Every structure is written in C-alpha cells, then in structure tokens.
Amino acid sequence: MKMLLAFLASDSELLESHILNKAAAWAGGGNNPMIHVEVVFVDREAREGIIGRSCSIHYGGKVFLEQKRFSRSQWRFRSVSASEAQVQKALKFCGDHVGEGFNKTGYFLQPFAGMRVSSNTWFCSEIVAGALNAAGMEVAPSLHPDKLFKAVADLTSPDCPRVVTMKF
C-alpha cells in the first residue's frame, strides 16, 4: 500500500474564506503556505484523482480515517518511502486515534510554543506527524502544516503530478 501526504495551500479553492484559514496562512509565512495536511493510504489512482483512506482533523472536529477522493489540481502530494510494515504502523496509529478531539490550545500556541501540549487531542499536522513517527520517520511532533511540508522534503518525494491546462 502506498502512503501519501496531501497538502492544501492557502489559495486552495477547497478552503473556506475564514478567519482561521487566514490566520493559518499568516502563521505559515511566505507566499501561499500550506495550511492543511492529511495522510492518505492509497487504494487506487485514476486520472481524476487519488482514492484512499485519509486521516486528519479539521478545526473543532474529530480525528477521522475515512475513504476520500483527492483532486490532483487542488492538493500537493508527497510520497512517503516506507515498507508495507511501516505503512501498516501508520495506519494503525491513525485508527487508534479516530474520534479524538481537536487540540485548540496547541493550534493557537503552535506558532509560539512549537511543541505538543496534549496527548489525546490534535490539529492536522500533529496527527500526520504522529502517523509518520509511528512508521519510523523522525519528524517534530508539532509543526505548522507549511513547516511540516518543508520538514518532510528530504523524507519524501513529489508525487501525483498536477493536471495543468497549457494555454498558448
């Protein structure tokens, strides 16, 4: 089974125009930072996108592990080089935490503290980092999604080229 990290940039059409998304973009810094991430256990790839079980959490929600379709045009994918046993450990980690709540304190303190402040609540990049660490990858347990995107650059490779319309 293939494991991907799926990132959304702050300019994604999939994101609501919400103050929290704007704050996450500001905290990420730079131009068009990544502000959301999910780990995807790929079931199949098709021209229209990636289909697999996705693990993450949204603000105020609960950790999920559910079937989802990912558009190649909206998401930025990183492929995790991992053995089947490592992927299974990451999948088990995600399954073990389904239903746990959102880490509001950590979410708001993260730009300043940069460390986990809870053992059973999460924000998106924390649950993804937890899955990566369960698989034997070494990443900081609490990073802004854009910092996680940069931190995994040497542990992953770009994947699923975007479908781009060429205009002449």
N, C-alpha and C positions, 0 to 999 in steps of 0.2 A: 504494500500500500504506500502511496506517495503522500508526503506531508508538505503542505504549502503554508506560507504566511501570506495573508491577504490584507493589504493596507489600503486605507482610503485617505486621499489628500484633502486638504481643507477646501478645495474648489470643487469637490465632487458633487454632482447633481443628486446623488443619493442622500446627501445630508440636508437636514432641515436648516433653514436660516434661523438659528437660535443663539442666544447669548452664550450658552455653554460651549457651542462649537466655535464661536468667535474667540472665546477665552482660551480654548484649547489651541487654536491656531496661533494666538498671541504667545502663549506659553511655549509653543514649539519653536517659535522664532523663524527667521529666514523667510523665503518666498515659497508659499504653498506647502507648508509642512504636512506630514502625515498626522492625522488626528484620531484614527481608529484602526484597530487591527483585530484579526481573527485568525485562528489556526484551523486549517482545512485538511481533513483526512479524505483525500480524493477517491471517489468511486468511479468517476469517468470524466473524460474531457471530450467536448464536442466543439464544433465551430462556433456555436452560440455561447459557449462558456464552460465553466468548470462546475461539476456537480459533486457534492460530497457532504460529509458531516462537518459542521462548523462549530467551534467552541469559542465563546467570547461572552461579553456582557455589555449592556447599554446602560446609560445613566439611569439610576433608580430601579433597574431591573434585577434579574437573577441570572446567574451563570447558566448558559444553555449549551446543549450539544444536540444539534438538530440538522436534518437534511436541508440543504440550501443550494441555490444556483448562483454563481458569480459571473457577472458580465466582464468580459475581457476589456471593455472600453472604460470601465469605471474603477476597477481595482488594480493595484500594483502587486504583483506576486513575487515571492521569493521562495525558491525550492530549498527544502532542508535536506541535506545529505545525511540520511540516517538509515540504519539497518531496520529490518522488519521488527525486531525485538525492541528497538528504541522507539519506533512509531507506536507500537502497542503500549509501551510505558506511558507515552504522552497521551494516548487515547484513554487509558485507564485513569490517569491523573484528571483529565477533563471530566470523565464520567463520575469520578469520586466527588467532584465539587459542584455538579449540577444542582441548581436550586439555591446555592449560597448567594448572599446579597451583594449589593454594590458598596464599595469602600468610599463613601463620600468624604470622610476625613482625609484619607490618603490621596484622593483625587485632587482636593483643594490644596493640600500641603505639598504634594509631589514636586511642584516647581521649586519649592524652598527646601524641603527635607530630603527628597530623593531616596527614601527608604520605606520598606513595608512597615505599616503601623497597625496591621490587623492580620490575624492568621486565618480567618474564615470569611472575609469579605474582599472584594476585588474590584479593580477597574480593568478595562480591556487589555492593556499591555501587561498588567500584572498576571492575569490568568494565562496569557500566552507565554510570558516568561516562565511561569510555573510549569507549563507543559514542556517547554524546551529544556528546562533544568531537569525535569523528570526523565527526559530522554537522554540525559547525559551531556547536554550542551551547557556551557557555562556562560550565563548572561545575568546581569544585575536583576534582582527580583522586582524592582520598582523603577521603571523608566517611563517618560512621556513616550507615546507611540512614535514620534519622529526620532527620538533618541534610540528607541529600540530598533527602528528601521536602519539607522546608521550602525548600531552595535552589531547587528547580525550580518552586515555586509560581507565580512570575512568567513562567516559560518554557513552562508547560503549563496545561492546563485540566482540571477534573474530568471524568471520562468514565465510561460504563457504570454508570448508577445501580444501586445495590444493590437487590435484590429484598427488600423488607421486608414482613413479615406484620403487618398492622394488627390490633390487638386492642382491642375496645371493651368 
